[in-house]
Amino acid sequence: MTPQIVILAAGMGSRLGRSLPKPLTELADGRTIMGQQFDNVHYAFGRNASITTVVGYKLEHIIDAFPEATYVYNEKYDQTNTSKSLLRALQASAPGGVLWMNGDVVFAPEVLDRCIPLMARDQSFVTVNTSSVSDEEVKYTTMAEGYIKALSKTVKNALGEAVGINYVSSRDKATLIRQLARVGAQDYFERGIELAIENDGMLVEPLDISDLYAVEIDFAEDLERANLFV
């Protein structure tokens, strides 16, 4: 399998308080966050996997660190959120499904192993952690059939958190592009998924990776926690 992979790395990451883009934050093992992501992609899909990175803030540092990637520029990185970065990436993608991840997630390589069967079925999914439900994180609920129903930071009676590693199938991609174009500049991409579910009946599976580590790095304490795993 040689899927299309997208890493969203355009944001300023100001909450972590670093001068470089957050994906270039060094981990305890000497790799950067993005370096760990590249290694995980190569582990799961081989060295020839196609990786497209959406850049904006101090983009030259990321391009210098990973010259082998393809790049998409979000020129409004300081005015928009992940919905518009993902929109640009999907619009630039080739036909077929796309696996994407936030550029600040440190995760176990086995997460992508678990993604492969659903990608082979071309089934849209969101990876989730059912062992944690934090107010600050994007949360989810499901409909009776088990597919995602609601997906946002304001979900009530949530079943768990979205991890930030997701896949849109070839048949759902045009629908998601249309909804991402509709949402507000400051919306997260999850709002586009939620609208596609509500308005277009898009079926999105929750993929449980609660037994594997996946840490989104927003604050210094997140980085400390991630460093316990790498």
C-alpha positions as CSV (number, residue, x, y, z in Angstrom):
1,M,0.0,0.0,0.0
2,T,1.4,3.4,-1.0
3,P,-1.2,5.9,0.4
4,Q,-1.2,9.6,0.3
5,I,-0.1,11.1,3.7
6,V,-0.7,14.7,4.8
7,I,0.9,16.4,7.8
8,L,-0.7,19.6,9.0
9,A,2.2,21.8,10.1
10,A,1.3,25.4,9.2
11,G,0.3,26.8,12.6
12,M,2.4,29.0,14.9
13,G,2.1,26.7,18.0
14,S,2.4,29.6,20.3
15,R,1.1,27.8,23.4
16,L,4.3,25.7,23.6
17,G,6.4,28.8,23.6
18,R,9.1,27.8,21.1
19,S,10.8,29.9,18.5
20,L,10.7,27.2,15.8
21,P,7.5,25.6,14.4
22,K,6.1,23.1,16.9
23,P,6.7,20.0,14.7
24,L,10.5,20.7,14.9
25,T,10.4,20.4,18.7
26,E,13.1,17.9,19.8
27,L,12.1,14.8,21.7
28,A,14.0,12.9,24.3
29,D,15.4,10.5,21.8
30,G,16.9,13.2,19.6
31,R,14.3,13.2,16.9
32,T,11.8,16.0,16.3
33,I,8.0,15.5,16.5
34,M,7.9,15.5,12.7
35,G,10.9,13.3,12.5
36,Q,9.1,10.7,14.6
37,Q,6.1,11.0,12.3
38,F,8.2,10.5,9.2
39,D,9.8,7.4,10.8
40,N,6.3,6.0,11.6
41,V,5.1,6.5,8.1
42,H,8.1,4.8,6.6
43,Y,7.8,2.0,9.1
44,A,4.2,1.3,8.1
45,F,4.2,2.2,4.4
46,G,7.8,2.1,3.2
47,R,10.3,4.7,2.2
48,N,8.3,5.5,-1.0
49,A,5.2,6.7,0.8
50,S,4.0,10.1,-0.5
51,I,4.1,12.7,2.3
52,T,2.7,16.2,1.7
53,T,3.2,18.7,4.5
54,V,1.1,21.9,4.8
55,V,3.4,24.7,6.0
56,G,3.1,28.3,6.9
57,Y,4.8,29.7,10.0
58,K,8.6,29.7,9.4
59,L,8.1,27.2,6.7
60,E,11.8,27.3,5.6
61,H,12.9,25.5,8.7
62,I,10.6,22.6,8.0
63,I,11.5,22.4,4.3
64,D,15.2,22.4,5.2
65,A,14.7,19.6,7.7
66,F,12.6,17.4,5.4
67,P,13.5,18.3,1.8
68,E,12.1,15.0,0.5
69,A,8.5,15.9,1.3
70,T,6.0,17.7,-1.0
71,Y,4.8,21.0,0.3
72,V,1.5,22.9,0.2
73,Y,1.6,26.5,1.5
74,N,-1.2,28.0,3.6
75,E,-0.4,31.6,3.2
76,K,-3.0,32.6,5.8
77,Y,-1.5,30.4,8.5
78,D,-1.8,33.2,11.0
79,Q,-5.5,33.8,10.2
80,T,-6.8,30.3,9.7
81,N,-7.0,27.0,11.6
82,T,-6.6,23.3,10.5
83,S,-9.7,23.3,8.4
84,K,-8.2,25.5,5.8
85,S,-4.8,23.8,5.9
86,L,-6.5,20.4,5.3
87,L,-8.6,21.9,2.6
88,R,-5.5,23.0,0.7
89,A,-3.9,19.6,1.0
90,L,-7.0,17.7,-0.2
91,Q,-7.4,20.1,-3.1
92,A,-3.8,19.4,-4.1
93,S,-4.0,15.6,-3.6
94,A,-4.2,13.0,-6.3
95,P,-7.3,10.8,-6.8
96,G,-7.8,8.4,-3.9
97,G,-8.1,8.5,-0.2
98,V,-5.8,10.5,2.1
99,L,-4.5,9.8,5.6
100,W,-3.7,13.0,7.5
101,M,-2.3,13.9,10.9
102,N,-1.7,17.0,13.0
103,G,1.9,17.9,13.0
104,D,2.2,17.9,16.7
105,V,1.1,14.3,17.5
106,V,3.7,11.9,18.9
107,F,2.4,8.4,18.5
108,A,3.3,4.7,18.5
109,P,4.3,3.3,15.1
110,E,1.7,0.6,15.6
111,V,-1.1,3.2,15.3
112,L,-0.5,3.1,11.6
113,D,-0.6,-0.7,11.5
114,R,-4.1,-0.5,12.9
115,C,-5.1,2.1,10.3
116,I,-4.0,-0.1,7.3
117,P,-7.1,-2.5,7.3
118,L,-9.6,0.4,7.2
119,M,-7.5,2.2,4.5
120,A,-7.5,-1.0,2.5
121,R,-11.3,-1.0,2.7
122,D,-11.2,2.7,1.8
123,Q,-13.2,3.5,4.9
124,S,-13.1,7.0,6.3
125,F,-12.1,7.0,10.0
126,V,-11.0,9.0,13.0
127,T,-8.6,7.5,15.5
128,V,-9.8,7.8,19.1
129,N,-8.8,7.3,22.7
130,T,-11.6,6.1,24.9
131,S,-9.6,6.2,28.1
132,S,-9.5,10.0,28.3
133,V,-12.1,12.8,27.9
134,S,-10.5,16.2,28.5
135,D,-12.3,19.5,28.1
136,E,-9.5,20.9,26.0
137,E,-9.6,18.1,23.4
138,V,-11.9,17.2,20.5
139,K,-14.4,14.6,21.7
140,Y,-16.9,12.4,19.9
141,T,-20.1,10.4,20.2
142,T,-21.5,7.7,17.9
143,M,-24.8,6.9,16.4
144,A,-26.5,3.5,16.9
145,E,-24.7,1.9,14.0
146,G,-21.3,2.8,15.6
147,Y,-20.3,5.5,13.2
148,I,-19.2,9.0,14.4
149,K,-22.1,11.3,15.2
150,A,-20.6,14.4,16.8
151,L,-17.0,15.6,16.8
152,S,-16.0,18.8,18.5
153,K,-14.6,20.2,21.8
154,T,-18.1,20.9,23.0
155,V,-19.5,17.3,22.7
156,K,-21.5,16.3,25.8
157,N,-21.4,12.7,27.2
158,A,-18.4,12.0,25.0
159,L,-17.1,8.5,24.5
160,G,-13.5,9.6,24.2
161,E,-11.1,11.9,22.4
162,A,-10.1,12.3,18.8
163,V,-6.3,11.6,18.5
164,G,-5.5,13.7,15.4
165,I,-4.8,10.9,12.9
166,N,-7.6,10.5,10.3
167,Y,-8.5,9.1,6.9
168,V,-10.9,10.3,4.2
169,S,-11.9,7.7,1.6
170,S,-11.8,8.3,-2.1
171,R,-15.6,8.4,-2.3
172,D,-15.9,10.9,0.6
173,K,-13.1,13.3,-0.3
174,A,-15.1,15.6,-2.5
175,T,-17.7,15.9,0.2
176,L,-15.2,16.8,2.8
177,I,-13.5,19.3,0.5
178,R,-16.9,21.0,0.0
179,Q,-17.6,21.2,3.7
180,L,-14.1,22.4,4.6
181,A,-14.6,25.2,2.2
182,R,-17.9,26.2,4.0
183,V,-16.6,26.3,7.6
184,G,-15.1,29.4,9.3
185,A,-11.5,30.3,9.0
186,Q,-10.9,29.6,12.7
187,D,-12.7,26.2,12.7
188,Y,-10.8,22.9,13.2
189,F,-11.0,20.3,10.4
190,E,-13.3,18.3,12.7
191,R,-16.1,20.8,11.9
192,G,-15.9,19.9,8.3
193,I,-16.1,16.2,9.1
194,E,-19.1,16.9,11.4
195,L,-20.9,18.8,8.7
196,A,-20.2,16.1,6.1
197,I,-21.8,13.6,8.6
198,E,-24.8,15.8,9.3
199,N,-25.6,17.1,5.8
200,D,-24.2,14.4,3.5
201,G,-24.5,11.2,5.5
202,M,-20.8,10.5,5.4
203,L,-20.0,7.4,7.4
204,V,-16.9,7.8,9.6
205,E,-15.7,5.0,11.8
206,P,-14.0,5.6,15.2
207,L,-10.8,3.6,15.3
208,D,-9.8,2.8,18.9
209,I,-6.1,3.1,19.7
210,S,-6.5,3.6,23.4
211,D,-4.0,0.9,24.2
212,L,-1.3,2.7,22.2
213,Y,0.3,6.0,23.0
214,A,-0.6,9.2,21.1
215,V,0.1,12.5,22.6
216,E,-0.8,15.9,21.1
217,I,1.8,18.4,22.1
218,D,0.2,21.7,23.1
219,F,2.0,22.5,26.4
220,A,5.3,21.6,28.1
221,E,3.6,19.0,30.2
222,D,2.4,17.2,27.0
223,L,6.0,17.1,25.8
224,E,7.1,15.6,29.1
225,R,4.5,12.9,28.8
226,A,5.4,12.1,25.2
227,N,9.0,11.8,26.2
228,L,8.1,8.9,28.5
229,F,7.2,6.9,25.4
230,V,9.8,7.6,22.7
